[in-house]
Amino acid sequence: MRTVASRLEAPIPYVAYRRLVPNLRRRGGRASIQDKRSTILLDDRPDTVRDKFIGAVTGGRACAEEQRRHGGKLDDCSAFEVIELLCAPERATAVARRCRAGEVLCRQCKIEHLDDVVAGVRGNGRQVALARVGTSPAVPEAVAGVAHRLYRPPSREPVDLEAEIARYAGVVPEQIVVGHGTTEILDWIMREQASTGRAVLATAPTFELYGQLAARSELRYDEVAWDGGSLRHDLAALRAALENDHVAVVVDTPHTISGISVPLSDLLAVVAPRLPSGAKLIIDNVYGEFMAHPLALTPRLLEERDELVVCRSLSKAHCLLGARVGYAVTSAGYADRLRRHRLPYTVSALAATAARASLGDDNNLQRTIAFNRRAYATLTAELDRLRIGYARSDANFLLIDLGDRRDQVLALLRARGLRFRDGSRWRLPTMIQVHLIDEATVAPLVRALRDLR
């Protein structure tokens, strides 16, 4: 570079020189061949590249809250310089935007782009960029380890699994109730709350199963329209609709249609105070791991707010849909009441083993979340280019408002055999809902959108 600059009678491009070979161990300056840990070498093994990139210094703020408020400092981030060098230009642009907006923390950003960095060194970026999310690799090995013992019954009560989930959720085991999927947990709650002439209150539109489960327990199902402008729960309307005969209010956050969340503090401040005596505030939080600001539950909060029941699942972010493991987080007293509805041996040995293995693999969980956010960034960038609206989803799906282009887009998607949910089922005729999951999931949709005229 110095030779070229001299012959062109141009200044020596020292800034580019340092940026092309960033020092991974300290901010500013260039790497040194004398310290091989300071840079990524082309002949480094993939695991070495991963270790170096994960350990690279960043321009992160002093704490997560400060970074969310002010964004990261890209000029001091060696990790970002690596992304610029080894990833596609549009990827680096998206990273810069999200970092400056405070939408992503440094560790999450590294995990999200780790495979692309390795691919950039190895020269096969296209293949790795479309890597898929899935069940933790620890699960098959763990399940195989118990398969030869299937002649024996599982635990009568899933005590060990409840203890493991309690550690994961940050509460105590007595506040956890495990069931055969979140559907079974919700059914137990409806049965426990059921009484002649009583009712359940929920937002419309929402997950159709709530009404079906209420009917199974002979509970009337009342609905309050959501805020159609913001595509979120209208908490004031829910509060105003509460009557003495309501035994439960069901609120899904993130919302199962828009993916938009409402803060727990708002629910406790607006809705909970109007609950009749003995009524429950049921929060369906099965997409909770994808939230930018997950619900903060503590043992003390659950005991002080006995009306609170949070339902969660290992089906979504843990990719264990086939294992059917759901759980409730609530006060110890109400958890004990729900356990009375659980049949003995309800959780199979295979499901319990898979759940424990997945709960112990935080790297795979973070990878799933990172890939989902990458898919979100990829798809929404194309929607922004086309000026097509969408909800700011906190889940692993996206609600898209096609407006007057609805017929054109739906015809294109159907012609290519692409899957989506037509918003007409929720009386949202201009909208569709699509899965995000990972870039491989949204790539066909992005290609279709690029063909729009």
Disulfide bonds with the S-S distance in Angstrom:
none
